[in-house]
Amino acid sequence: MEIENKIILIAPYLKLKESSQKVVDRNNYYIDVYLGDLKEGVKVAKEAVENGAELIISRGGTATMIKENVDVPVVEINVTGFDLLRVIYPFVSSENKKIGIIGYSNVIYGMKSISNTLDINIEYYEIKCNNQVEKQIRKAIENDVTLIIGDTIAIKTAAKHGFETKLITSGEEAVQNAILEAQKVYQAILKEKKEKEMLKTILDFAQEGIIAIDKDGIVNVFNPQAEKLFNLNQNNVIDYRADEVLPNTRLLEVIKTGEKELNQIQNIGETRIATNRVPIKVENKVNGAVATFQDVTKIQKLEQEIRRELNKKGLTAQYNFDDIIGESKVIKVKKELAKKFAKVNSTVLIRGQSGTGKELFAHSIHKNSKRKNGPFVAINCAALPTNLLESELFGYEEGSFTGAKKGGKSGLFELAHRGTIFLDEIGKMDKKLQARLLRVIQEKRIMRLGGREVIPVDVRIISAANSNLNTEVQNGEFRKDLYYRLNVLELKIPPLSERKEDIPALVKYFSNKMTKKNNLNIKFSSSVIEAFQKYNWPGNVRELENMVEKTIVISDSKIIRKKDIKYILPERNERNEKNNLIDIYTSFDNIEKQVIKLLTGDGLSKTEIANILDIDRSTLWRKLKKYDL
């Protein structure tokens, strides 16, 4: 038997087969129609199911018998009022026939309504199953019934006893209704099948072991990863009580308490497992429990892979507060303040001379914040021309400018989503970019260059400046509104000259780092440390680190003494004593200000100073006013 469709209709009698075929052909239904009465109908149904049928439509006793013998849904062609009226109407005027109806409750109820309306005297013989037909026939014989009306099984049985019979037939409207109902049922079957297949795929390919039990503790889910973790075949687990087949299970306890057990660690054999157990609740009643399991070593490996990928992209914070070396009171205060800043999401402005460790503080704040698992993106605003800086910060769409990458590129704000962006030397940002940055802070969204789509971003901004931004705001070089947006929290990092008591610890840290890296064994004498503490370090910690490295490289002995640094540590003259060394590790404006201040302090005339600087007197006067000298 070959079937073309998943739904078949089995008609118990020929006339129903013919009318059903008409309905199917007229409506182009994908349904195969067969003839089969009672046992023959069951035989047809079984064969059809074996060949892929998923739903059967039939009628009366045949439908009942099919339901008892196959495992697919059976939709019954119900007897309608029209069907009953058609069969009883010819006997309205018949006085010489005593009529009996044998059928299920729906047929009996419908026929009673019609007979009362038409004023026909009928005997009713209700059955609840086909096995009761014979008994009801005997009653009909006792009651002198001459005509039996019913479905196929009732008619056949009655005919054997010599009764005149009339079959209740189904009209096309009943067939149509049954087919529409069958289509709804089949759609529900397809939906359930799709959901089951989706769930199976999820369970089979999930990286976690997944186990579920019902309210009686019977295991009904045990996926492939669970098989690997427990070293058990699911055939030996599913349909068994969890406490009989699973060692140390707490799923039954979760059913009792109705409470979640999250992030628990347990051992299964020699494997350390991270597990979560939660109750399954239906209408607020515990109906089962589910647990997920992961091998801790795999979690650790995955975390390492993620960290490696982020490191490749430079999107992780590299430093923590422990990397900020120093025990001076001033640096301890700054670290404690920064730790408080880490607890909130407000913008932070870090101020300090070049080389004081502003970026270390930015990394540390991120690493101790709620965003620590998100990306950390850093950029120096003075390192790129304005147009390149803009494309780096906000990204661009394909074709937005000559040389634009195919497919476009994500900007740093997109990459920093749910993390932190560190904008170093923010004071060097162009006014146009300042306006765009202000918009990002206000609206929390960006638009790529050449793009039309607005992209939401959740980014904390930490910025840093070598110069006094407040002065630049007053001079109109930096937007006042942006300054106050960036300067919600301010952290001023002291120069090394204000925390010279930290120099011994810093020298030890840098020398250990250098000697370990190069497999050396060199130490600094106390006299060298004292000399370092007398120097003002205009380049701050960065200059000290360079000095330590340079000294180790050129030293010929294992202990560096004062004589070894004689020619590499700048002499301390009167100008040094007065803190008049020019700090070259800062902005051009600051260097210019220091030079002019130094020259004016030497008693030179304005004309002499202008000549030395190769500028005219009017330009000098403007600069004196600008720098308040």
N, C-alpha and C positions, 0 to 999 in steps of 0.2 A: 504494500500500500504506500503510495507516494502522496504526500500532502504538499500543497503549494503555500498554504497560509497557516498562521499560528492559531487562528480561531476556526473551529469547525462546528457545524450544526448537524445534529443527528435527529432526523424526523422519524417518529414511530410508525407513521403510515404514509402511503404514497401521496395522498392529496396534500398533506402538510409539506412533504418534500418539494412538490411542484410549486406551491404558493411561496415557500421560503426561497426557492431558486429565483422566482420572479422578483421578490423584494431585493435579493442580493444583486441580480443583474441590473435592475432599474436604478439602484443607488451606487453601483460600482463598488460594493463592499468587498474587501479582501477576506472572503469566508468560503470554505469548502462545505458543500451540503451533501449529506449521506442519508441513506435509508437504513433504519435498524430499529427493530421493535424489541423491547425488554432485553433478553439475554443476547440477542443478535446485536442490539444497540451497544451493550456492554463490550462485546467482542470488538466492534468497530472502534469504540472509544479507546480501548486498551492499545489496539494496533496504531491508532492515530497518535496517541501519547508517546509510544515507542519511537515514532517517526518525527517527533518534534512539536506536536500540538501542545499549546499552553493554556487553552481555554475551550470549554465545550458548551454548546447551547443545545438543550433538549427539552422534553416536555413530559409531564405526568410521571407515571410509574417508571418509565424508561430513564428519565432524569434522576429519579430517586435511586435506582439501581446503579446508574453510572457513578453517582456521588460516592456510593459505598465501595466502589471497586477501583477508582483512579485517584491520583494525588494532585490533580489540577482542579482549579475552580470550575464549577458547573453553574451556568446561569439558566434558570428555568423559564420556559415560555409560559407565562401565567394565563389562566383562563379569565377572559374579560367578560363583562356584562353582555357585550354583543355576541360572544361565543355561546353563552348560556341561552340568550334570547333566540338565537338561530335554531338551537336544538329543541327547545321546548315549544316554540310557537306553532309548529304543525299540529300539536296535540291539544290546542286550546279548546276546540269544540268536540274533542273525542271523549265520549261518556262510557264507551265500552272497554276502555283500557285503564288498568290500575297501574300507575307509574311509580317506579322507585328510582331514587338517585343514590348512587354509591360514589363517594369521593371524600377528599380531604376537607377540612373545615372551611377553607376559602370558597370551595365550590358549593358546599352545602349552604353557607351564609348567602352567597350570591343568588343561588336558585330560590331560596326562601323569599328573598326580596322580590324577585320577579314573579314567582307563583302567587304571592299575596296580591300583587298588583293586577295580575291577569285572572285571579280567582280560580286557580287550578289546584286540585287536590293531589298532593304528591307525598309519597313516603320517603323519609330521609334516612340514609344509612352511612353514618360518618366513620371514616377509618383514619388511623394515625400512622399506619404502615401498610405496605402491600400484603403482608401476611394475614391481615384481618379481612381481606376481601371474601374469602371462602365462608367465613363465619357470617358475614353480613348477607351473603347470597342465601344461606339457609333461612335466615330471618325473613328475607323477602319471600321465600317459598311458603313459609308459615303464614305470611300475611296476604297470600293469594295475589301477589304482584304479578302482572303479566308482561310489563315492559321495563327493562333496566336501561337507564341512561348513565354513562360514566366514561372513564378514560379507557385506554386499550386493555389494560390488565383486567379491569372490571367487566368489560364487554366480552372478552375471551372466556373468562370464568363463567359468566352468566350464560353464554351460548352453549357451553358444555352441559348446562342443566336445562336446556330447552327453552330458555327465555327469548322473547323478542328483544332485540337490543338496538340502541342508538348511541353512536359515538359522539362525545363532545369534541368538536373540531376547533382548531384555532384559526382565526382569520389573519389576513395579512397585517392588520394593525397590531395584533398581539406579537407576531413575528418581528415587526419593526421595533416595537418597544423592547423586546428581549435583546435584539441586536444592539440597540443604543446603550442598553444597560451593560451588555458584554464589552462594548468598546470602552466604557468608563472603567470597568473592572480591569481590562487588559492594560489600559494606560497606567493604572495604579500598580499593576504587576511590573510593568517596564520601569516605572519610577523606583519601586522598591529594589528591583534587580540592579539598576544603575547605582543606587545608594549603597547597596551591599558590595558591589564591585569596587566602588570608590573607597569604601571603608576597608575592604580587603587589601587594596593596593596601598593605602596609607599604613595599615598594620604591617604588611609584608616588607615595605621599604623604609619604615621608620628606623631611625638610628637607635632609638630606645627600645628596651624590652618592655612589652605591654601585657599586663595580665588583668583580666576582669572576672569577677564572680557575681553570681546572683544573690538574692537575699538569703538563700539557704546555704550559701558558701560553695556552690558548685561552680567550677571554673568553666567559663564559656568563651574566653579569649586567651590565647597563649601564642603570641606571634613569633616569627623566626628568630628575632633578636633575643627574645626570652628563652627560646630553645638553646641558643648558644651560651647565654649567661648561666643558665641552670643545668646545662648539659642533659636536657630531658627532651624526649620527643613529644610533640603536642598530642599525639594519639594516646599517650600514657598519662595525660594531664586533663585534657578537656573532658567534661562530664563527670569528673571525680571531685570529691570535696577537697578544697584547697589545703586544709590541715593534714590530709592524708598523703598528698603527693608533693607539697612544696615545703622545704625546710625553713623554719624560722619565720613563716609568713605572719604578718600582722593585719592582713586584710579582714579577717573575721572580727578582729578587735575594732577596726574602723567601722564595720557594720553595727557593732554593739554601741559604740560611743557616738557615731554620726559626726565625728570630728576629723578634720584634715590632719595629715602628718606630712609636713613638707621638709625638703632638704635634709632627709635623714641619711646617715651613713651606716651601712651594714656590710658584713662579710658573707659571701657565698663561696664556700670552699676557700681558695686562696685569693679570690678576686674581691677587691674592695668596690662596693657599689654605692652610688648616690641614688636615692629613691624618693618618690613622692606618692602618697596614698590619699585618695579622696573618696568620700561616699558618693554614690549615685542616688540622687533624690528625685522622686516623682511625687508631685503634689505634697511636697514637704515631708515625705516619708522615705526612709532609707530603703532602697530597692536593690542595692548591690554596692560594689566598691571596685575601683580601678587603681592600678599602681603602674608607675613607669620606673624603669631602672636604666642606669647608665654606668658603664665601667669608668671609674674615676680616672684611671690612667688615660683613657681615650679623651675624656674631658680636658685633662691637662695638656695632652698633645694638641687638641683642637685650639685651645687657648694660645698655646705657643705658636701655632701656625698663624692665627689671627694677628698676634703681636708681631710676628715676622713680616706679615704683609703690610701692616700699618707702618712698621719701621722702614720698610722699603720705600714707602710713599712719604716718609718723614712726617707722619701724622700722629705721633705719640709724644707725650712729654718725657724728656730725658732726665730731668733733675727733680730732686725733692728737697725739703728743707734741710735734711741732713747733709746735703751737698753744699750748703751755704756755711762755710767754715768761719768760726769766730765765737769767742766767749765774752766779748765786751758787752757792757750793759746796753749800749746803743744798738748793737746788731741783734741782741736778744729781744729788745723791745720791738724792733722792726719785724722780726720773724713772728712774734706773737700776734702783732697787728695783722700781718699777712695771713696768718692762720684763721683769724676772725673773718677776714675778707673772703677766704675760701668757702665759708659756710653759706654765702649768699650768692645771688646771680647778678648783682649790680656791676656796672662798668668800673674798672680800676685804671687810674693813671699813675704810672710809676715814674718818678722823677729822680734824676741823679746824673752825675758826670759819667762820661764814657769810661767803661771798664770797672764800674762799681758792682756789677752783677744783677742788673735789672732783669735780664732774660731769665736768670736762675730763679728769681722771685716769681716771674710769670709762669714758668713751668711748674713750680712748687704749688702755687695757688690752684692751678688746674688739677694737679695730681691729688690734691686734698679736697676737691670739691665734689659735688654730686654728679658732675660731668666727667669724672675721672675715667670712665669707661668709653667716653666719646673721644673724637679726634682733637688733637692740639695742632694748630696750624700757625706758623710764624712767618712774617715777612718784614723786611727792612724797607720802609717807605722811601728812604733816601738812595736805595741801591738801584732803582729803575727809573727810566724816564716816565713822565706822566701817562702817556698813552699805553705803555707796556704795563705799568702798575695798575691801570684801570682794567685792562683785560685779564690780568692775573687775579685781581680781587673779585671781579664780577663775572668773568667768563665771557664767551662769545659764541654766536651761532655761525654755522658754516657760511662762508661767503661774505661775512660782515666786513672784512678788509682783506687787502692783498696779502697772501701768505697764511690766511686763516686755515687752521687744521680742518681736514674733512670731517664732517659730522659735528664740528664745534668742540668746545671744551668747557668743562665745569670750572667755575671760579673758586677761589679759596673760601669764600663765604659758603658756597654749596658744600665744599669738602668738609667744612668745619661744623656742619649741621649737627646739633645736639652736643656740641663740644665748645671749644674756646679758640678764638683767633687772637694772636698777639701781633699788634701793629707797632713795630719799633720805629723810633725817630718819626713819630707822628707829625711833629712840627714841620717836617719837610714836605708834607702832602700839599699838592696843588689845590687852589681854592675850588676849582670845579669838582675835584674828587672829594673835597671836604663836604660839599653840598650833597653828593651822592651817598657818602657815608652817613651823614645826618639823616637822610631819608631811610636808610636801612635800619638805623637805630630806632627811628620813630615808627616805621611801618612793619618792621621785622619781615621784610621780603625784598628780593632783588630782581633785576631784569638783566639778562645777558646783553652784551653789545650786539646790536643787529637783531635782537629778539623782540618778540611781542608778548611772550608768556611771562606772567609774574610768578616767581618761585618763592614760596614761604621758607624762611630760614629761622632756626632757633639757635642763636649763637651768642655766647658771652664774649664781650670785647674787653681785652686788656691792652692798653697802649702804654708807650714809654716815650720819654723825651729827655734829651740832654740839656736843652735850654729851658728857660722859664717861659712856659706857654702863656702865662698871664701877661708878660711883657709883650709877647707877640700879638696877643689879643688887643692890647691897648694900642699897638702900632698898626692895627688893621691887617696884620699878616696872617692871622688865624681867626676863624669864625667864632664869635662869642658864644652863639647858641650851641655849636658843636663842642666847644671847650667845656661848657657846663654839663653836657650830656656825657662826655668822657670822664669828667672829673667828679663823679658821684663819690667815689672812694679814692683817696690820694695816699700814695706811699712814697715818702722821700728817703732815698737810699743815701746814707752818709758816705763821703769820700774816705779813702783809706787813711788820709791824714787826720781824720777825726776819730779813728779807732785803731791807733797804732799798737795797742795792746794785743790786737789779733794777729800781728805780723808773725810772731813765733809759730803759732798754730798753722798759719797759712804757708810759711816756709817749709814746715815739716810735711804738710799735706802735699805740696807741689814737688818737694824733693823725693818723697816716697813714691809718688806717681811716676816721676821721671826715672828714678833708679830701678824701679820694678820693671818698667817698660823696656829698659835697655840693659837689664841684668847687671847693674852697678851697685857698689857699696860705698856711698859718699855721704858725709854728714857736714852740717854747717856749725862752725864754732860760735860760742856766745858773743864773741867780739863782732862777728859778721852780723848777727841778729841785731846787736846794738846799733851798728852802722846803718842797717836797714831802717831801724826805728827813728833814726835822726833825719832820714831823707823824707821829703814831702810827697813823693809818688804822684805826680800830676796825672799819670796814666792809670792810677789806682791799682786794683787787684790784678788787672790784666798785665800791667807793666811789671808788677812784682813777680808774677808767674813767668814772664819772659826773662826777667833778670835771673831767677833761680835756674831756669833751663840753660841760659847762656853760661852761667857760672859753672854748672856741672860739666858742660861740654868742654870748656877750655881748661878745666882744672886738671892738674897732674897728680894731685894727692887725694887721699881718702877723706881728709878733713879740710874743709875750706876755711881759710883764715882771712883776717882783714886785708893782708897784703895781696891776696889773690883777687880782691875786688877793687883794688886801688885804681885801676885804669878803666874799669867798666861802670863804676858807680859815679854819677856826676858829683863834682866838688860842691861843698856847701859854702857859698860865699855870702856876702851880706844880703844880696838880693834873694838868695835862697831862704835866709833867715827871716826875711820879711814876707815870705810866701809870694815872691814876685816872679817865680818861674812861670813861663807861659805854658798853659795847658793846651797841647796840640791835639789831644784826643777829644776834641769837642767840635761844635759847629763853627763854620767860617765866621759868622757874626761874633761869636764869643772870642775867637782868636783875634779878630780885628779890634774888638773892644779892649782886650788885654794889651795889645800892642800900643794903641793910642793912649791908654791909661799909663802904661810904662813910660812912654815918651814924654807925656805931660808931667810926670813925676820927676823927670830928670831936669826940669827947669828950662826946657827948650821953648823958643817962641813958636807962635802958631805958624809963621812962615817957614821956620826950620822944620817943624813937624810935617807940614804939607809937602815940602821938598823931599824929605826922607821917604814919605809915602807915595810920592809921585802923583799928587792930586792937587787941585787948586784950593785956595783958602775957603771959598764958599762951600765946597764939598766937605772940607774938614769941619766947618761950623755945623753943617747938617748932621754929620756923624757924631759930633760932640753932644748935640741936642738929642739925637736918637738914643745915645747910650747914657744920657744923663751924666756927662762928665764935665 
